[in-house]
Amino acid sequence: MKFNQYIFLLFSLFFLMSNSYAEINIKKCKANQGDYIIFDEYDSQIAEKIIDYKLHNQPEKRENSIIKIFANENSDDRNYWLASIQTDNKAEDYLFYQVDQNKFTEVDQQQFQILLPKIVECNQIKEVPIYSENFDAD
C-alpha cells in the first residue's frame, strides 16, 4: 500500500513540476537592416506598460530599481519583450510580454536565461538592453 502511495506522490510531483513553466514559443527574429535602432513613442509606451505592470506605478520603488528590458533591435519585429527588474531589496523579477496578444507572463530566472538568447538573437550587441533605467550600460 505504501509503495502505491509513493508512486502516486512521485507522479503528482512530476506532473506539477512539468506544468509549472509557461509554454512560450518564440518565432525566429528578423535582423535590423539599418545601422541605427529605432525606439519610438510606441516602444516607449510598451516599456512603460511593462514597468507599471511590475512596479504598479510606484515612483520611489522605480527610482531604486535596476530595470533592463530586451527586445529585437528591428522595430518591425518587436513582438517579444523580456524584462529584468531588480528592486532595492535585491530581489529580481522577470517578465515576458507578447505585444500581439497583450499578454504578460511571469517567468523565473531559468526561463529568463532560456528566452533571452532567442529574443536578442538578431541584435548586434546582445548584452545591452533596448531600454534600461539605473543600469550602467545606459
C-alpha positions as a Markdown table, in Angstrom:
| # | Residue | x | y | z |
|---|---|---|---|---|
| 1 | Met | 0.0 | 0.0 | 0.0 |
| 2 | Lys | 2.8 | 2.5 | 0.9 |
| 3 | Phe | 4.5 | 1.7 | -2.4 |
| 4 | Asn | 1.4 | 2.7 | -4.4 |
| 5 | Gln | 1.1 | 6.0 | -2.4 |
| 6 | Tyr | 4.8 | 6.7 | -3.0 |
| 7 | Ile | 4.3 | 6.1 | -6.8 |
| 8 | Phe | 1.2 | 8.3 | -6.8 |
| 9 | Leu | 3.1 | 11.1 | -4.9 |
| 10 | Leu | 6.1 | 10.9 | -7.4 |
| 11 | Phe | 3.7 | 11.1 | -10.4 |
| 12 | Ser | 1.9 | 14.0 | -8.9 |
| 13 | Leu | 5.1 | 15.9 | -8.2 |
| 14 | Phe | 6.3 | 15.2 | -11.7 |
| 15 | Phe | 3.0 | 16.5 | -13.2 |
| 16 | Leu | 3.1 | 19.7 | -11.1 |
| 17 | Met | 6.7 | 20.4 | -12.0 |
| 18 | Ser | 6.2 | 19.9 | -15.7 |
| 19 | Asn | 3.2 | 22.2 | -15.7 |
| 20 | Ser | 4.8 | 25.0 | -13.6 |
| 21 | Tyr | 6.5 | 26.6 | -16.5 |
| 22 | Ala | 4.5 | 28.6 | -19.0 |
| 23 | Glu | 4.8 | 27.4 | -22.6 |
| 24 | Ile | 6.4 | 30.2 | -24.5 |
| 25 | Asn | 7.2 | 29.8 | -28.2 |
| 26 | Ile | 9.2 | 32.5 | -29.9 |
| 27 | Lys | 9.4 | 32.9 | -33.7 |
| 28 | Lys | 12.8 | 33.5 | -35.3 |
| 29 | Cys | 13.6 | 37.2 | -35.3 |
| 30 | Lys | 14.4 | 39.4 | -38.3 |
| 31 | Ala | 17.7 | 41.2 | -38.2 |
| 32 | Asn | 17.8 | 45.0 | -38.2 |
| 33 | Gln | 18.9 | 46.1 | -41.7 |
| 34 | Gly | 19.9 | 49.6 | -40.7 |
| 35 | Asp | 22.9 | 50.9 | -38.8 |
| 36 | Tyr | 20.6 | 52.5 | -36.3 |
| 37 | Ile | 18.0 | 51.4 | -33.8 |
| 38 | Ile | 14.5 | 53.0 | -33.8 |
| 39 | Phe | 12.9 | 53.4 | -30.4 |
| 40 | Asp | 9.8 | 55.5 | -30.9 |
| 41 | Glu | 6.8 | 56.6 | -28.8 |
| 42 | Tyr | 5.0 | 53.2 | -29.3 |
| 43 | Asp | 8.1 | 51.4 | -28.0 |
| 44 | Ser | 8.3 | 53.8 | -25.0 |
| 45 | Gln | 4.6 | 53.0 | -24.2 |
| 46 | Ile | 5.3 | 49.3 | -24.2 |
| 47 | Ala | 8.3 | 49.8 | -21.9 |
| 48 | Glu | 6.2 | 51.9 | -19.5 |
| 49 | Lys | 3.4 | 49.3 | -19.6 |
| 50 | Ile | 6.0 | 46.6 | -18.6 |
| 51 | Ile | 7.4 | 48.7 | -15.8 |
| 52 | Asp | 4.0 | 49.7 | -14.5 |
| 53 | Tyr | 2.9 | 46.1 | -14.5 |
| 54 | Lys | 5.7 | 45.1 | -12.2 |
| 55 | Leu | 6.1 | 48.2 | -10.1 |
| 56 | His | 2.5 | 49.3 | -10.0 |
| 57 | Asn | 3.2 | 53.0 | -10.6 |
| 58 | Gln | 5.4 | 53.4 | -7.6 |
| 59 | Pro | 7.9 | 56.1 | -8.5 |
| 60 | Glu | 10.1 | 55.7 | -5.3 |
| 61 | Lys | 10.4 | 51.9 | -6.0 |
| 62 | Arg | 11.2 | 52.6 | -9.7 |
| 63 | Glu | 13.9 | 55.1 | -8.8 |
| 64 | Asn | 15.7 | 52.5 | -6.7 |
| 65 | Ser | 15.3 | 49.6 | -9.2 |
| 66 | Ile | 17.6 | 48.4 | -11.9 |
| 67 | Ile | 15.4 | 47.9 | -15.0 |
| 68 | Lys | 16.6 | 46.1 | -18.1 |
| 69 | Ile | 14.2 | 45.5 | -21.0 |
| 70 | Phe | 15.2 | 43.4 | -24.0 |
| 71 | Ala | 13.6 | 43.3 | -27.4 |
| 72 | Asn | 14.7 | 42.9 | -31.0 |
| 73 | Glu | 16.6 | 45.9 | -32.4 |
| 74 | Asn | 14.4 | 45.6 | -35.6 |
| 75 | Ser | 11.4 | 47.9 | -34.9 |
| 76 | Asp | 9.3 | 45.9 | -37.4 |
| 77 | Asp | 9.9 | 42.7 | -35.5 |
| 78 | Arg | 9.3 | 43.7 | -31.8 |
| 79 | Asn | 6.6 | 41.4 | -30.7 |
| 80 | Tyr | 8.5 | 39.8 | -27.7 |
| 81 | Trp | 9.8 | 41.8 | -24.8 |
| 82 | Leu | 11.7 | 40.4 | -21.8 |
| 83 | Ala | 12.3 | 42.4 | -18.6 |
| 84 | Ser | 14.5 | 42.0 | -15.6 |
| 85 | Ile | 13.7 | 44.3 | -12.7 |
| 86 | Gln | 15.9 | 44.2 | -9.6 |
| 87 | Thr | 14.3 | 46.1 | -6.7 |
| 88 | Asp | 16.2 | 47.8 | -3.8 |
| 89 | Asn | 15.8 | 44.7 | -1.7 |
| 90 | Lys | 17.9 | 42.9 | -4.3 |
| 91 | Ala | 15.0 | 40.6 | -5.4 |
| 92 | Glu | 15.0 | 40.2 | -9.1 |
| 93 | Asp | 11.7 | 39.7 | -11.0 |
| 94 | Tyr | 11.4 | 38.6 | -14.7 |
| 95 | Leu | 8.6 | 39.3 | -17.0 |
| 96 | Phe | 7.8 | 38.3 | -20.6 |
| 97 | Tyr | 5.5 | 40.4 | -22.7 |
| 98 | Gln | 4.0 | 39.4 | -26.0 |
| 99 | Val | 2.6 | 42.5 | -27.8 |
| 100 | Asp | 0.3 | 40.9 | -30.4 |
| 101 | Gln | -1.6 | 39.1 | -27.6 |
| 102 | Asn | -1.2 | 41.9 | -25.0 |
| 103 | Lys | -0.1 | 39.1 | -22.6 |
| 104 | Phe | 2.2 | 39.3 | -19.6 |
| 105 | Thr | 3.9 | 36.1 | -18.3 |
| 106 | Glu | 5.9 | 36.0 | -15.1 |
| 107 | Val | 9.0 | 33.9 | -15.6 |
| 108 | Asp | 11.7 | 32.8 | -13.3 |
| 109 | Gln | 15.5 | 33.2 | -13.8 |
| 110 | Gln | 15.9 | 29.9 | -15.6 |
| 111 | Gln | 13.2 | 30.8 | -18.1 |
| 112 | Phe | 14.7 | 34.3 | -18.5 |
| 113 | Gln | 18.1 | 32.7 | -19.3 |
| 114 | Ile | 16.4 | 30.5 | -21.9 |
| 115 | Leu | 14.3 | 33.2 | -23.5 |
| 116 | Leu | 16.9 | 36.0 | -23.6 |
| 117 | Pro | 19.2 | 34.5 | -26.3 |
| 118 | Lys | 16.1 | 33.9 | -28.5 |
| 119 | Ile | 14.8 | 37.4 | -28.2 |
| 120 | Val | 18.2 | 39.1 | -28.8 |
| 121 | Glu | 19.5 | 36.6 | -31.3 |
| 122 | Cys | 19.4 | 39.1 | -34.2 |
| 123 | Asn | 20.7 | 42.1 | -32.2 |
| 124 | Gln | 24.2 | 43.4 | -32.9 |
| 125 | Ile | 25.1 | 43.7 | -29.2 |
| 126 | Lys | 23.1 | 41.1 | -27.3 |
| 127 | Glu | 24.1 | 42.1 | -23.8 |
| 128 | Val | 22.7 | 45.6 | -23.9 |
| 129 | Pro | 19.0 | 46.1 | -23.2 |
| 130 | Ile | 16.9 | 48.1 | -25.7 |
| 131 | Tyr | 15.7 | 50.1 | -22.7 |
| 132 | Ser | 17.0 | 50.4 | -19.2 |
| 133 | Glu | 16.9 | 52.6 | -16.1 |
| 134 | Asn | 19.6 | 52.8 | -13.3 |
| 135 | Phe | 21.8 | 50.4 | -15.3 |
| 136 | Asp | 25.4 | 51.2 | -16.1 |
| 137 | Ala | 25.1 | 50.4 | -19.9 |
| 138 | Asp | 22.8 | 53.4 | -20.5 |
